[in-house]
């Protein structure tokens, strides 16, 4: 089974030792939004996907499950 956006986001955050609050501040969203993304309860806007990709230095395709790296 393929990883979801939320699973990939959580894995990236945890492997870099970043808390939800710190990520939320960096992306200018609330902590609850990061939590909802990680639980796949809602999806970020395209501009937030781009910001997340830049923050973690990964591709948008990776975050969206279209690429493995």
Secondary structure, DSSP 8 states (H G I E B T S, - for coil): ----HHHHHHHHHHHTT--HHHHHHHHTS-HHHHHHHHTTSS---HHHHHHHHHHHT--HHHHTTS---
